[in-house]
Amino acid sequence: MPHAPDIRVRTLLRLGRHEVYRGQCFHAGLLFEGHSGDGHGGDGRDGGGRVGHRLDVHRAGDASVLATARLVHTAEFIHPFGPGAVIVVGKHYLPRAGWRTYHSVARLVRGRLRVRTRTMPSGLQVEQFGGSPRAMFFNEPGSRQVYRWTCIGPRALGPEIHLPGTMIVAGNGLYVLERNHVVPGRENLARIDLATRSITRTFPTPRRRLCALLDLPGTPWLAVAETWAEQVLIVEKATNRLARVLPVPGGPVALARLGRGLAVFCDEPRRIDFLDPTDGAAGPLARWNLTDVGAELANVTAFDIDPANGDVYLRSPFHPRVEGGEPAVTLIADASGRTRARCGTVRDGGPHAIAGA
């Protein structure tokens, strides 16, 4: 069993004392961090002394703010949006209109963060984004629908999905994490054919807490973490069939990509395993033991990796049930470079579907 190489752990930045949102994204060499109204020391003001939500952008590994911009809504989720932009999804309460959902596209232009915000129709309480600038999809748990954003606004795809969550576009299909119930432990994976609007479930019965879904670009697969079964499931995108199972003792809760390897964050015991997605029996390529890290990692909700150097960014917002939690963004540097090197040498693999899965 490989042990952790020489890694360095440090708190990159502190979040507001009551920051609850998971808005974080490392994209195009930049780290984007969302902050709610109390995101600057808990005083309810942004860097310019104004009350409100904001989006900060940082250079890789740098706590200083490269640029910042106000948001009219929370930053609940931040997703890559083309080569140099991100899309932020969130909400805001209007006294006469109630809760409204927004999405904002943010791009760094000549040192300034340019933001364009769109308001969703009042009848939709959108949660997350999936897709690309050419094919934009939003989930709406209340209506059990996924909506495609068009030039005339959102249009429902049609198939009913119970509490749709994370979404991934793969070829002509849209994969959606179907949560089925507000209590975890009854999830499935659903694929909507974007040409025919038909829907098929990946698994014949619900799984044991599917909580993270990740595309593996350049391979035939996507990965989904099954926390309570202590494993990661590798699904063949073209056939919507289970290809292999990767054992992950301790329960995986978040996924990220490093080179050709798959990074898995586990909370019990706290660690990061780096796996070969083509081989479920070989064990980890590397393992980072994080049990000695303090309260900063008590509630990790966002997990990003800088592909250039293998640095890991973990966002831990406030949670009322986490005693002693310290809302923060933690940077873990691959000081020796050995983990990144191992993940860069993973061999390419072909489809290996399990019959009847």
N, C-alpha and C positions, 0 to 999 in steps of 0.2 A: 504494500500500500504506500503510494508516494506521499511524502509529507510536504508541508508548505515550504516554498523557497523563502529567501529573505524578503519580507514585505515590510512596508512602513505604513502605519495607520495614524491619521491625524484628523482632527475636526476641521473641515474646510470652512464652514460658516455655521452660525447659529440661526435658527428659525425663531419666529415669534413664539412667545410662551403658549399661545393657544392656536398655533397654526395647525390645521387639521388636514389640509389638502395635499395630494400627492404630486402636484404639478412639477415635474422635472423631466428634462430631456437633454441628452448629449447628442449633438448633431452638427455635422459639418465643422468639427473641430472646436465647437463652442458648447458651453454648459448653460442651459436655460433653466432658471429657477423662478417659480411663481410664489408670490407672497400675498397673504390676505391682509385685511386692514390693520392688523397688529403685527405685521411682519418685520417691523424695524424696532426690535427691542420691546415689543408689546405696547407701544405708546399710541398705536392707531394711526401712525403717520409714515409716509414714504420718505425717500431720500430728500425730497424738496420740502418737507414739512407739511405735506397735504394728506388729508385723510383719504384712504381708498386702497384698492388692490393694485398690484404692479407686477411687471415681468422684468427680471434682471437677466443680463447675459454676462458670462464670465469667460475669460480665456481658460484653456485647459489647465487645471491645477492651480488656478489663481483665485484667491478669495475676493480680490478687489473687483468692483463692478465696472465692466467695460462700457456698458450702456444700460439704460433703464427706460421703461415706458409705463404710463398708467394704463390700467385696464378698467373697464366699466363693470367687470364681472369677476368672479372667482376663477382661479386657475386650477380646476379640479383634475384635468388631464392635459398633458402637452405631448403632441405627436410630431414626428418628422413630416415635413410637407414640401417635398421636392428638394432640389440640391442645396439650397441655402436658407430655407425657411422652416418655421414650425407653425403648427396650428394649436391654439389653446381653446379648450371647451370649458365653459363654466356657467354660473347663474348669478342673477341679481334680483333682489326683491324690490318691486315698485309698489308704493302704497295703494295706488288705484288699479293696478293691473295684476298684482300678485307676483309669483316667481316667473321669471323669463329666462330662457336659455340663449346663450350667445356663442359664437365661435369667432376667434380673432386669428388672422394670419400675421405673423411677426417675422421681419427680416432685418438684418443688420446691413445698413447702407451708409458707407462713408462715416462710420463711427457712430451713427444714430440708429436707434431701434425704431423702425417704421411699423406701425400696427394698423391693420384694416379690420374693422369689426362688423359682423353681420348679426342681426337679431333673428332668432328662429320664430316661427309662428306661435302665437299665444297658446295654442292647443297642444304643443309638443314640449315635453320635459326631457330633452335629449341628455344623454350621459357621456358617451364616448364617440370618437371618430375612428374610422378605418378607411384605408385606401390611399389615394394620391390626388394631386390637383386635377387630374383628368377623370377620376372616378371617386367621388366623395360620398362616403356612407356614414350615417349617424344612427345609433340605436335609440329606441324609445321604449323603455321597459313597460310603461303603463299601457300602451296600446299593443304590446307584443309584436312590434314591427321594427324593421330596419328601413330607413328612408335613404334614398339617393338624392343628393342635392343637385338640382338642374338649374338652367338659366331662368326658370320660372318658379323656383323654390323646391322644397322637398316633395318627393313622390314615393309612396310606400311600395316596397318590392312585392308585398302580398303574402308570402308564407308566414304563418304564425310561429313565433319563437317565444317561449316563456322566459321572461326576464333576460333578454339578450344582453351580452356583455362584450368582451373584447372581440374585435373583428380583424380578419386578415383576408386580403384579396390574393388569390392564387390562380393564375390563368383565367379561366372563365368562371371560376367559382368564388364565392364569398363564404369563408369559414367564420362561424359565430359561436362563441362560448355561450351555451344555453344553461342558465342557472336553475330554472324550474321552480325554485322556492327561495324565500328570503332566508331560510335556515340552510347553511351550507351542507353539502353531502349528497346532493341529488342531481349533479350536473351531467351534461352531455355536450357533444360537439355537433353542430349542424352545418351542413353545406348547402348553400343556395346556388343553383345553376343560374347565372346571370342572363343566359340566353332564353331558357325555358321558364324561369321563375319556379322551378320545382325544388323541393327540399328533401334531403336525406340526412339521417343521423348516422354518425360514425360508429356509435356503439349501440348494441341491441338493448342494453339496460343502463340506467344511470350509474355514474362512477362515484368514487369516494372523494369528493371535494376537488374538482378541477379548478385551479385558481390562477393559472398563468398560461398564456398562449403566445407562441413566438414562431415567426417564419424563419426558415433556415435558407436564405437566398443562395443560389448556386447549387442547391441540392434538390432532390425530389420530395423533400419532407418539410413538415412543421413539427414543433414540439409542444406538448401540453403537460403541465405539472399536475400530478394526482397526489395531493398532499397526504391524505390519510392512508393511502396505500403505499406510501413511501417509494414512489417511482415516477419516472418521466416517460410518457408515451410518445413514440415517434410515429407519425401518421403520414402515409404517402398521399401527397396532394392530388395527384391525377386520378387516383382510384378511390380516395376517401376510405382507406383501409389501414388498420394498424400494421405497421411494419415491424416494430420491435419495442421491447420494454427495457428501460434502463433503471436498475435498482438504485435508489437514493435513500439510504437509511437516515432517519431523522425527520423526514418530511420536507420536500421542496416547496418553497412558497413564491419564488421569483426566478425568472430566466433571463439570460442575456447571451449575446454572441461574442466570441473572441476568436478571430481567425476562422478556422474551420471547426473549432471546438465549441461546446455548449457549456456555458457557465450556469450553475445552479446554486441559488442562495437557500440555505436551510436554517431554520430557527431553533431547532432542538436536536442536537446541540448546534450552536451558532457557528456556521462555517460556509465556505464556498467550495463546491466541487467543480472541477473542469473535466468534462466528459467528452469522449469520442462518440458522436451520434450514430456512427456506422457500426459500433460494436458495443453491445450491451453487457458483455460478460468480462470485459478487460479491466474494469475498475477505473478509478479516476486517473486522468493524466497528471493532475496536481490537486492538492487539497490545502486550503487556507483555513487554519483553525482560528476562530475569532471569539472563543469563549472568554478570553481575558479582556476583551474590549468592554468598555463601560456602558452606561445607560444610553449613550448615543445611538446604539443599535438595537434598542429594545422594541422598536415598532417600525421596521423597514417596509415601506410601501412603494418605493421606486428604486430600480436597480439598473444602472447604465455603465457601459464600459467604453473607454476611449480606444478605438481600434489601433491607433498609431503606437501606443506604448503599453496598453493593457491596464491602465489605471482604472479603478473601480470607484463609482460614485453611488453611495447609498443614502437615500433620503428617509429620515425618521421623523414624521410629524407627531404632534401631540395625540395621545390616546388616553381617555379617562381611566381605563382599566390597567394601564401600565404604570406601576408604582415606580417613582423615581426616574421616569423617562425624561430625556433631554432632547427636545426638538432640535435637530441639526442635520447637516449634510456631511457625511464622512467620506474622506478620500483614502483609498487603500492603493498604494503604489507597488507595482511589481518591480522591486528594486533590483533584483538580479536579472530580470528578463527571461528567466527560465520557463515560467508558465506560458508566456506569450510564444516563445519558441516552440514549446511542445504543442500548443494549439495550432500553430502554423504548419505543422508537419502531419496533421491528421490526413489519412488517405481519403480519396473520393470513393463513394460507394454507390451502388445501384439499388433499385427497389427490391425489397424483400418482404412481401406481404404475408401476413399470417391468415391462412384460410379460415373462414368462418368468424373472424373477429368483428 
